[in-house]
Amino acid sequence: MSRTAPLYSTTHPTPVGELTLIASDRGLRAILWPKETSQNAGIAARTLRNPDHPVLRQASTQLDEYFAGTRERFELPLDLEGTRFQLAAWRALADIPFGATTSYGQQARALGAPTAARAMGAANRANPVCIVLPCHRVIGANGALTGFAGGLPTKQWLLDHEARVAGKLTLPLGERAGVGTARSIEPAPWSARQPMQQRWFTPEG
């Protein structure tokens, strides 16, 4: 019988609350909001607390850089599991530019599933690595923020933060501003012949 690969965790303070980071030896597995549990990210196994794990240290450093306004794109190894549709949706999230937004409908059309906006929303809600895969940049077709696991005030804060860093926002943080300009995204093509459950592993470098 094969043993389940160990998972490691740590907590990390940020301007939007204390986040829980979970990683395997292959890559980052989850970033959880303060009120979330590992079950929210589909992780049933217990984690070993290890803030010195190299993946967790790298993730913590890059999150600090993001919140300091010196990082616009994350460069982390990821070790994610999901259905082929979820993984395609999560890959598309990585293509949304910093400081921009897109809609669920645009995201669905880019994946060749123009009628799957609701399914896209469900896949985004299941995104296990918030911020790194920026589901906060996906909004409703009418510009409404819509649902977000971290809460709508947090979603607005993240969008305002990115707009400020990108030079699109001059209001002090805490004052509501409009969301960024929606853009089309072109995720990598995915094959319907892939198994329903698969792993997305992105090696470092």
C-alpha positions as CSV (number, residue, x, y, z in Angstrom):
1,M,0.0,0.0,0.0
2,S,1.4,3.4,-1.0
3,R,1.7,6.1,1.6
4,T,0.1,9.4,1.2
5,A,2.7,12.1,0.5
6,P,3.1,14.4,3.5
7,L,1.7,17.9,3.5
8,Y,3.2,20.9,5.4
9,S,1.5,24.0,6.6
10,T,2.2,27.4,8.2
11,T,0.3,30.6,8.8
12,H,1.3,34.0,7.4
13,P,0.0,37.4,8.4
14,T,-1.1,39.7,5.5
15,P,-3.1,43.0,5.2
16,V,-6.2,40.9,4.4
17,G,-5.8,38.5,7.4
18,E,-3.8,35.6,8.5
19,L,-3.5,33.1,5.7
20,T,-2.8,29.4,6.0
21,L,-0.4,28.0,3.5
22,I,-0.2,24.3,2.7
23,A,2.4,22.6,0.5
24,S,3.7,19.2,-0.6
25,D,7.3,18.6,-1.4
26,R,6.3,19.2,-5.1
27,G,4.6,22.5,-4.7
28,L,2.0,24.8,-3.1
29,R,-1.2,23.0,-2.5
30,A,-3.5,25.6,-0.9
31,I,-3.8,29.1,0.5
32,L,-6.7,29.4,2.9
33,W,-8.5,32.5,4.2
34,P,-8.8,33.0,7.9
35,K,-12.1,31.2,8.4
36,E,-11.4,28.4,5.9
37,T,-10.2,24.9,6.8
38,S,-8.1,22.4,4.7
39,Q,-11.4,20.6,3.8
40,N,-12.4,23.7,1.9
41,A,-9.5,23.1,-0.4
42,G,-10.3,19.4,-0.7
43,I,-7.5,18.3,1.6
44,A,-8.5,15.6,4.0
45,A,-5.0,14.6,5.2
46,R,-3.5,16.2,8.3
47,T,-0.7,18.6,7.7
48,L,2.6,18.9,9.5
49,R,3.4,22.4,10.7
50,N,6.7,23.5,9.2
51,P,7.2,27.2,8.4
52,D,10.7,26.4,7.2
53,H,9.6,24.2,4.4
54,P,11.2,25.7,1.2
55,V,7.9,25.9,-0.7
56,L,6.1,27.6,2.2
57,R,9.0,30.0,2.8
58,Q,9.1,30.9,-0.9
59,A,5.3,31.5,-0.9
60,S,5.5,33.6,2.2
61,T,8.2,35.8,0.6
62,Q,6.3,36.3,-2.6
63,L,3.1,37.1,-0.8
64,D,5.0,39.8,1.2
65,E,6.3,41.2,-2.1
66,Y,2.8,41.2,-3.6
67,F,1.3,43.1,-0.7
68,A,4.3,45.5,-0.8
69,G,3.6,46.3,-4.4
70,T,6.9,44.9,-5.7
71,R,5.5,41.7,-7.3
72,E,2.8,41.4,-10.0
73,R,3.2,37.7,-10.9
74,F,3.9,34.7,-8.7
75,E,6.6,32.2,-9.6
76,L,5.9,29.3,-7.4
77,P,5.7,25.5,-8.0
78,L,2.1,24.3,-7.7
79,D,0.8,20.9,-6.9
80,L,-3.0,21.0,-7.5
81,E,-5.6,18.4,-8.1
82,G,-9.0,18.8,-9.7
83,T,-11.3,17.9,-12.6
84,R,-10.0,18.8,-16.1
85,F,-12.5,21.7,-16.2
86,Q,-11.3,23.0,-12.8
87,L,-7.7,22.8,-13.8
88,A,-8.4,24.6,-17.1
89,A,-10.3,27.3,-15.3
90,W,-7.4,27.7,-12.8
91,R,-4.8,27.9,-15.6
92,A,-6.9,30.7,-17.2
93,L,-6.8,32.6,-13.9
94,A,-3.0,32.8,-14.1
95,D,-3.4,34.6,-17.5
96,I,-5.4,37.5,-16.2
97,P,-3.0,40.4,-16.1
98,F,-2.2,42.2,-12.8
99,G,-4.4,45.3,-12.4
100,A,-7.1,44.0,-14.9
101,T,-10.3,42.1,-14.5
102,T,-12.4,39.7,-16.7
103,S,-15.9,38.3,-16.4
104,Y,-17.0,34.7,-15.8
105,G,-18.5,34.8,-19.3
106,Q,-15.3,35.9,-20.9
107,Q,-13.3,33.3,-19.0
108,A,-15.8,30.6,-20.2
109,R,-15.7,31.8,-23.8
110,A,-11.9,31.7,-23.8
111,L,-12.1,28.0,-22.8
112,G,-14.4,27.3,-25.6
113,A,-17.4,26.9,-23.3
114,P,-19.4,30.1,-23.9
115,T,-22.5,28.8,-21.9
116,A,-20.5,27.7,-18.9
117,A,-20.3,31.0,-17.0
118,R,-21.9,29.5,-13.9
119,A,-19.7,26.4,-14.0
120,M,-16.7,28.7,-14.3
121,G,-17.9,30.5,-11.2
122,A,-18.1,27.2,-9.3
123,A,-14.6,26.3,-10.5
124,N,-13.2,29.6,-9.4
125,R,-14.8,29.2,-6.0
126,A,-12.9,25.9,-5.7
127,N,-9.6,27.6,-6.5
128,P,-7.3,26.3,-3.8
129,V,-4.6,28.9,-4.1
130,C,-6.2,32.3,-3.8
131,I,-4.2,35.4,-4.7
132,V,-1.5,33.3,-6.5
133,L,-4.2,32.2,-9.0
134,P,-6.2,35.5,-8.9
135,C,-9.8,34.5,-8.9
136,H,-10.4,37.9,-7.3
137,R,-9.9,39.4,-10.8
138,V,-13.0,37.7,-12.2
139,I,-16.2,39.8,-11.8
140,G,-19.8,39.7,-13.0
141,A,-20.7,40.8,-16.6
142,N,-22.3,43.9,-15.1
143,G,-19.2,44.8,-13.2
144,A,-20.5,43.5,-9.8
145,L,-17.9,41.9,-7.6
146,T,-20.1,38.8,-7.0
147,G,-19.1,36.0,-4.6
148,F,-15.6,35.5,-3.2
149,A,-14.4,33.0,-0.5
150,G,-12.4,35.7,1.2
151,G,-15.4,38.1,1.3
152,L,-16.4,40.9,-1.0
153,P,-14.5,43.6,1.0
154,T,-11.3,41.6,0.6
155,K,-12.0,41.2,-3.1
156,Q,-12.4,44.9,-3.4
157,W,-9.3,45.6,-1.4
158,L,-7.2,43.3,-3.6
159,L,-8.5,44.9,-6.8
160,D,-7.8,48.4,-5.3
161,H,-4.4,47.4,-4.3
162,E,-3.5,46.1,-7.7
163,A,-5.0,49.2,-9.4
164,R,-2.9,51.4,-7.1
165,V,0.3,49.5,-7.9
166,A,-0.5,49.5,-11.6
167,G,-1.1,53.3,-11.4
168,K,-4.8,53.2,-12.1
169,L,-6.0,54.3,-8.7
170,T,-5.3,57.4,-6.7
171,L,-7.9,57.0,-3.9
172,P,-6.5,56.0,-0.5
173,L,-7.0,52.4,0.3
174,G,-10.3,51.8,2.0
175,E,-12.2,54.1,-0.3
176,R,-14.2,52.2,-2.9
177,A,-13.1,52.5,-6.5
178,G,-14.3,50.9,-9.7
179,V,-12.8,47.6,-10.8
180,G,-10.2,47.4,-13.5
181,T,-10.8,47.2,-17.2
182,A,-12.0,43.7,-18.3
183,R,-9.8,42.0,-20.9
184,S,-10.1,38.8,-22.8
185,I,-7.9,35.9,-21.7
186,E,-6.4,33.1,-23.8
187,P,-5.7,30.1,-21.6
188,A,-3.7,27.1,-22.9
189,P,-6.0,24.7,-24.8
190,W,-7.1,21.6,-22.9
191,S,-8.2,18.2,-24.2
192,A,-11.5,16.6,-23.6
193,R,-9.6,13.3,-23.6
194,Q,-7.8,14.1,-20.4
195,P,-9.0,12.1,-17.3
196,M,-11.6,13.7,-15.2
197,Q,-9.2,13.9,-12.2
198,Q,-5.6,15.0,-12.8
199,R,-2.8,16.8,-11.2
200,W,-1.4,20.2,-12.2
201,F,2.3,20.3,-11.3
202,T,4.4,23.3,-12.2
203,P,8.1,22.8,-11.4
204,E,10.1,25.7,-10.1
205,G,12.0,27.7,-12.7
